Amino acid sequence: MTYPYAVSAIIPAAMRDDGDRLSWALGYQPDPSTGARTFVAALSSDGSEPATHYGYNAQAAAQDFVDILHAAKGGTLVPIDWEAYGLTEKRVKDLLQAMEVEVSSKDDWPWDALVDRLGLMTLRTEEA
Amino acid sequence: MIAMLRIGIGMYVLSPPPWTPAQLFSDGQQGGYYDTSDASVRYIERTGASATTPAGVGDPLGTILDTSPNANHVTAPSDAARPTVGDDGVVHAKPDGVDDVLIGPSLDGIGFPWTLACWINPASFSGTRGLVATHFVGTDYNGITLYSQSDGTVQVLFGDGGGAAPDARRSYITNDATPVGQWSLVVAECRGYDDLNIYINNVDKAFTISGGAAAVSFAGGNISLFNAAAGFSPHKQSRTLIYRGILSAADRTSLYELGP
């Protein structure tokens, strides 16, 4: 299996928990109740707290996630028992509508382009 | 394994086995050794010892098996958190500097001494970036962490267990920096409070102390690579050691001569 794609996604902070549940439902992370998160990169307009958005940057094996996202934005969700993951179909659709995504080849990480497009900055915790 | 050298017809002598970092743990010391150049310890899945798909160059790295006897394997907490396996002549982990991290078991309550070491090859520097930590706890500063600073200097931080009040943490920052575009071995040998040495490429480096006098908190936390509290690392990294002990000069030299 090859991993030719890089996918970056950013969602509003208020949707972060649902974003992690979606990632769990799609098999990209364990149950968030274990403490695992996918949306860990904290952002705001000037890089100061509080975070207004959260995102991730990942390799992708294929266009499966992109296909899921495009289908969802068109109103079609993959058949998953969303409630088993603490979600509803409406919340998943709302989440995907609000999710900003960039996809590129892995040689050209899309994270910086996505952050710039949204006018956001990575939150820097205080210097150690 | 004992090797034999043939030195003449019918004559053999025993030669010592080649040095490996795993030998450091022969007396049961806690810690781990993560050798990204070893294809047999790299896996795509983030499932630790049960992972089955080897991670080749270009693949996401979900697991690095610990080759010390401790089996403190490190795994990514999500698919997105997996770094990439890179190869610039050295097969290494290449985290993205956004969200990549590998986390190992908790080392609850284990105090001094500790040695942290890793090879890094930075493309550039920005911000404070975690390389390896003994007691990682989210955004809190626990245990001992080795950081790369925004000017390429190396920082050892004794965390006080808090997420704020940096003046309460003890910081040791080298006066010299690691170079850009070259592999460098950074080693921190921490015997106790204000009692440590920081080596870059096996040279003992002077450092500047700042921060408070609070005792370092070892109250729980996980082994982590590429992140600890302050920021995710984008630096190429290979051969990372966490060792509950202090290296002898001979062991430190062997680690350096082993290369990245």
Interface residues (C-beta under 8 A of the other chain):
Chain A: M1 T2 Y3 S8 S23 Y28 Q29 P30 G35 A36 R37 T38 V40 A41 G55 Y56 N57 A58 Q59 K106 W109 W111 T122 R124 T125 E126 E127 A128
Chain B: I44 T53 G58 D59 P60 P77 S78 D79 A80 A81 R82 T84 D96 V98 D99 G127 T128 T139 Y141 T145 Y147 Q155 L157 G163 A164 P166 R169 S171 A229 A230 G231 F232
